[in-house]
Amino acid sequence: MTQRTYVDAVNTALHLAMEKDSNLVAFGLGINDPKRIFGTTSGLVEKFGQDRVFDTPTSENTMTGVQVGLALAGIPSIVTHQRLDFFLLAMDQLVNSAAKWHFMFGSQQPVPITIRLIIGKGWGQGPTHSQALHAWFSHIPGLKVIAPSNPRDAKELTLAAIEDPNPVLILEHRWLHNSLGEFDDSYSLGEIGKVRSLTQGKDVTVVSSSFLTAKLLGLNALIKDLDLDIELLDLRSYSPIDWVGIFESVRRTGSLIVFDYGHTSGSIAGEIIAKVTENCFSSLKEPPVRFAVKDLPEGTSFGYTRDQYFKDEDMIYAIFKAAGKTLAREIELRSTTPHDVPSEDFKGPF
């Protein structure tokens, strides 16, 4: 296997899924435009034709209603929204229709829809183009909500979402699109609802997801050099959550910090800390720590957003605090990119 991008992984999954199921259709704003939704839908219309891969008018609510109608007729579909924020116009279709049918009709009526929602953090995207609302969606029974953090999971969990007989939301962070990783071209499914332990450590359980998992994995060597062993758990799924995997880790380490790129109040991080406190209180040696975004809309101004993005050194200090340890030396990490750009190879303008 060779190193390939997260975009390549999503594209591979879509090709594999459409090859396997001739009934599967894919549509959404920009799916056939020159940029092909950041490259993730490249080659689909050329291979599968306009009857199965097509652009749509700007009407998110209608698009989702069409998805639900197709699903009830036995036709699965994948719809992509270039920003999660745009999809909020379709919440009625998602919450009152898609999420409820299976329950309301005695588990006899599946709703096989997959919805890709892309988070557009950075570059002055502003308060209506950069929101991370995974906690919203996870509050709704009947929805599965996942967030692959690396190319292999992007391929395998996307395939698992498409195979699922009921609604699955896939949250893609734009800051991951150029990240590299190994994956093969086989039709292999990931397991929705299972955490993955990425590092072995005895001092503190660190739970994160999506782009923050990649960020923390990159910081692990420095954290280890500072004499702290973390167990980094990649959440991968917000609904369902792998409580068994999290509880087992906390019982081993005795401490917990949860990183969340959503707002602090009502966050997934808060829910995880609550459940751990309820179920593992006697194992905790230190108070759990929640590290999430301030309860403020994200600004467009470069200066205003300076304190709304996680600094590497702040994350490391928080991990040491959660472990009940003190740093042996001061640290100051200087990024080579602005605070709202993840890396030098990040492509824009959107």
C-alpha positions in Angstrom: 0.0 0.0 0.0 1.1 3.5 -0.7 0.5 6.8 1.0 -2.6 8.5 -0.4 -4.8 11.4 0.7 -8.1 11.5 2.6 -9.7 12.8 -0.5 -8.5 9.7 -2.5 -9.9 7.5 0.3 -13.4 9.0 0.1 -13.3 8.9 -3.7 -12.3 5.2 -3.6 -15.1 4.4 -1.2 -17.7 6.1 -3.5 -16.5 4.2 -6.5 -16.4 0.9 -4.7 -20.0 1.4 -3.4 -21.4 2.4 -6.7 -19.8 -0.5 -8.4 -21.2 -2.9 -5.9 -24.8 -1.6 -5.9 -26.2 -0.6 -9.3 -29.2 1.0 -7.5 -27.1 3.4 -5.5 -27.2 7.1 -6.6 -25.1 10.1 -5.6 -26.1 13.7 -5.9 -25.6 17.1 -4.4 -24.5 20.7 -5.1 -21.2 20.6 -7.0 -20.9 16.9 -7.3 -20.2 17.3 -11.1 -18.6 20.8 -11.1 -15.0 21.2 -12.1 -13.7 20.9 -8.6 -15.8 17.8 -7.8 -16.3 18.7 -4.1 -12.6 19.1 -3.4 -11.9 16.1 -5.6 -13.9 13.6 -3.6 -16.4 12.9 -6.4 -13.9 12.8 -9.3 -14.7 10.4 -12.0 -18.1 9.3 -10.7 -20.3 10.8 -13.5 -17.9 9.6 -16.2 -18.1 6.1 -14.9 -21.7 5.7 -13.7 -23.5 8.3 -15.8 -25.8 11.2 -15.2 -28.8 9.0 -14.2 -26.8 7.9 -11.1 -24.6 10.9 -10.4 -26.1 14.4 -10.8 -26.0 18.0 -9.6 -29.1 19.5 -8.0 -30.7 22.9 -7.5 -29.9 24.9 -4.4 -32.5 23.4 -2.1 -31.1 21.4 0.8 -34.5 20.6 2.3 -35.8 19.2 -1.1 -32.6 17.2 -1.7 -33.1 15.4 1.7 -36.7 14.9 1.0 -35.9 13.3 -2.3 -33.3 11.1 -0.4 -35.9 9.9 2.0 -38.4 9.2 -0.8 -35.9 7.2 -2.7 -35.0 5.2 0.4 -38.6 4.3 1.1 -38.8 3.1 -2.5 -35.7 0.9 -1.9 -33.1 3.1 -3.6 -30.1 4.0 -1.4 -28.3 7.3 -2.0 -25.4 9.5 -1.0 -25.8 13.2 -0.8 -22.9 15.6 -0.2 -23.2 19.1 1.3 -20.1 21.3 0.8 -20.7 22.9 4.2 -22.4 21.3 7.2 -24.0 24.7 7.8 -26.0 24.6 4.6 -27.6 21.3 5.6 -29.3 23.0 8.5 -32.1 23.9 6.1 -32.9 20.2 5.9 -33.3 19.5 9.7 -37.0 18.8 9.4 -36.5 16.1 6.8 -33.6 14.6 8.8 -35.1 14.7 12.3 -38.8 14.3 11.7 -38.7 11.9 8.7 -35.4 10.1 8.1 -34.6 9.4 11.8 -38.1 8.3 12.7 -39.4 6.0 9.9 -37.6 2.8 11.1 -39.0 3.2 14.6 -42.5 4.4 13.7 -43.1 1.4 11.4 -42.0 -1.4 13.7 -38.5 -1.7 12.3 -40.0 -2.9 9.0 -39.1 0.2 6.9 -35.4 1.0 6.5 -34.2 4.4 5.3 -30.8 3.8 3.6 -29.4 7.3 3.2 -25.9 8.5 3.7 -25.2 12.3 4.1 -21.7 13.7 3.8 -21.3 17.0 5.7 -18.1 19.0 5.2 -16.8 21.3 7.9 -15.1 24.4 6.5 -12.9 25.7 9.3 -10.3 28.3 8.7 -9.5 31.1 6.2 -12.2 33.5 7.5 -15.0 31.1 6.9 -17.0 32.9 9.6 -19.9 32.0 11.8 -22.2 30.4 9.1 -19.6 28.3 7.3 -17.5 26.7 10.0 -19.7 25.1 12.6 -19.2 21.7 14.1 -22.6 20.5 15.2 -22.0 16.8 15.8 -23.6 17.1 19.3 -26.8 18.3 17.7 -27.1 15.4 15.4 -26.0 12.9 18.1 -28.9 14.0 20.3 -31.4 12.4 17.8 -32.3 8.7 18.3 -32.3 7.0 14.9 -29.2 8.7 13.5 -25.7 7.4 13.3 -23.0 10.1 13.3 -19.4 9.4 12.4 -16.2 11.3 11.8 -13.2 9.5 10.2 -9.9 11.0 11.2 -7.6 9.3 8.6 -7.7 8.0 5.1 -8.2 4.3 6.0 -11.2 5.1 8.2 -12.5 7.6 5.6 -12.7 4.7 3.1 -13.9 1.9 5.4 -16.3 3.9 7.5 -17.8 5.6 4.4 -18.5 2.1 3.0 -20.0 1.0 6.3 -22.2 4.1 6.3 -23.5 3.3 2.8 -24.1 -0.3 3.8 -26.1 0.7 6.9 -29.9 0.3 6.3 -30.7 3.6 8.1 -29.4 7.2 8.1 -25.8 7.9 8.7 -24.2 11.3 8.8 -20.5 11.5 7.9 -18.7 14.6 9.1 -15.6 15.5 7.1 -13.3 18.1 8.4 -11.7 20.1 5.5 -8.4 20.2 7.4 -8.1 16.4 6.9 -8.6 16.3 3.1 -4.8 16.5 2.3 -3.7 14.3 5.1 -1.9 11.1 4.0 -2.3 7.5 5.1 -2.3 4.0 3.8 -5.4 2.1 2.6 -6.1 -0.5 0.0 -8.7 -0.7 -2.8 -10.6 -3.7 -1.4 -14.3 -3.5 -0.3 -13.6 -3.5 3.4 -16.0 -2.1 6.0 -15.1 -0.2 9.2 -17.1 -0.8 12.4 -19.3 2.1 13.3 -19.4 2.7 17.0 -15.9 1.5 18.0 -13.1 3.6 19.3 -9.6 2.9 18.1 -6.6 3.1 20.5 -3.8 4.9 18.6 -1.2 5.0 21.4 -0.6 2.9 24.5 -0.1 4.8 27.7 -0.6 4.4 31.4 -0.9 8.1 32.6 -4.0 9.5 31.0 -6.8 8.6 28.6 -7.1 11.2 25.8 -10.3 11.0 23.8 -10.6 13.0 20.5 -12.0 12.8 17.1 -11.6 14.0 13.5 -8.9 16.6 12.9 -8.0 16.8 16.6 -7.0 13.2 16.6 -4.6 13.8 13.8 -3.3 16.8 15.6 -2.8 14.9 18.9 -1.1 12.0 17.1 1.4 14.5 15.7 2.1 15.8 19.2 2.5 12.4 20.8 6.3 12.2 20.3 6.8 15.5 22.1 4.4 14.5 24.9 6.4 11.3 25.4 9.6 13.2 25.4 8.1 15.3 28.2 7.8 12.1 30.2 4.0 11.4 29.8 2.4 8.3 28.4 -1.0 8.9 26.9 -3.6 6.5 25.7 -5.0 8.3 22.7 -8.5 7.1 21.7 -9.9 8.1 18.3 -13.7 8.3 18.9 -14.6 7.8 15.2 -18.3 7.7 16.1 -20.4 10.2 18.0 -23.5 8.1 17.8 -23.3 5.4 18.9 -20.3 5.9 21.3 -18.2 3.0 22.4 -18.7 3.4 26.1 -17.1 0.0 26.9 -13.8 1.0 25.1 -13.7 4.4 26.9 -14.5 3.0 30.3 -11.9 0.3 30.0 -9.2 2.8 29.2 -10.2 5.2 32.0 -10.1 2.3 34.5 -6.6 1.6 33.4 -5.2 5.1 33.5 -7.4 6.7 36.2 -7.6 10.1 34.4 -9.4 11.6 31.4 -9.3 14.5 29.0 -11.7 14.9 26.1 -10.9 17.2 23.2 -13.8 18.5 21.2 -13.9 20.9 18.2 -17.5 21.8 19.0 -18.7 24.4 21.5 -18.2 23.6 25.2 -21.8 23.8 26.4 -23.8 20.7 25.5 -20.8 19.1 23.9 -19.9 15.5 23.2 -16.9 16.1 25.5 -19.3 17.0 28.3 -21.4 13.9 27.7 -18.4 11.6 27.7 -17.2 13.1 31.0 -20.6 12.8 32.5 -20.9 9.1 31.6 -17.3 8.3 32.8 -18.1 10.1 36.1 -21.3 8.0 36.5 -19.6 4.7 35.7 -16.0 5.0 36.6 -15.9 7.4 39.5 -14.0 5.1 41.8 -11.3 4.7 39.2 -10.6 8.4 38.7 -7.5 9.8 40.4 -8.0 13.3 38.9 -11.0 15.4 37.9 -11.7 14.8 34.1 -10.9 17.8 31.8 -13.0 19.0 28.9 -11.2 20.9 26.2 -13.6 22.4 23.7 -14.3 25.6 21.7 -15.5 28.8 23.4 -19.3 29.4 23.4 -19.0 32.1 20.8 -19.7 32.3 17.1 -16.6 32.0 15.0 -15.6 35.3 13.5 -14.4 36.0 10.0 -11.7 38.4 11.1 -8.2 36.9 11.3 -7.5 38.8 14.5 -10.8 37.9 16.2 -10.3 34.2 15.6 -6.8 34.1 17.0 -8.0 32.7 20.4 -10.7 30.5 18.9 -8.3 27.9 17.6 -6.5 25.3 19.7 -2.8 26.0 20.3 -0.5 23.0 20.5 1.1 24.1 23.8 -2.3 24.7 25.4 -3.4 21.2 24.5 -0.2 19.7 26.0 -0.6 21.7 29.2 -4.2 20.5 29.5 -3.2 16.9 29.1 -0.6 17.2 31.9 -3.3 18.8 34.1 -5.7 16.0 33.4 -3.0 13.5 34.4 -2.2 15.4 37.6 1.3 16.0 36.5 3.5 19.1 36.1 5.6 19.8 33.0 9.3 19.4 33.6 10.0 22.4 31.4 8.3 25.3 29.7 7.2 24.7 26.1 6.5 27.2 23.3 5.7 25.7 19.9 5.8 28.0 16.9 3.7 27.0 14.0 4.9 27.6 10.4 1.4 28.5 9.3 -1.3 31.0 10.5 -3.6 29.9 13.3 -6.5 29.2 11.0 -4.5 27.1 8.5 -3.6 23.5 9.5 -0.5 23.0 7.3 1.4 24.4 4.4 -0.2 21.9 1.9 -3.8 23.0 2.8 -5.5 23.9 -0.5 -8.1 26.7 -0.9 -9.7 29.0 -1.3 -12.6 27.2 0.3 
